[in-house]
Amino acid sequence: MKYLYIIDYWVPFPQSEYGGVINVIAKDDSEAFELLASEEGFNQDFIELIMPNVMKAQKLQLAEDYDSNIIDAFTT
């Protein structure tokens, strides 16, 4: 069973005021974290902030089995 995670993305002030939404398909919070932590496009200085946002994310159960992956990212 897999879930669609809708995750808030942000880099805290004063480093920046960037934000956005990332959609991830994963089987659990740990897999979602691993996918995001290994993504080169995200600021590696804030890896410790990923898991709390994954845990707070809206999770929607998927009816079919999809590959785990980051499917969409809108960040500013």
Secondary structure, DSSP 8 states (H G I E B T S, - for coil): --EEEEEEEE--TTT---EEEEEEEESSHHHHHHHHHT-TTS-GGGGGGHHHHHHHSEEEE-SS----EEEEEEE-
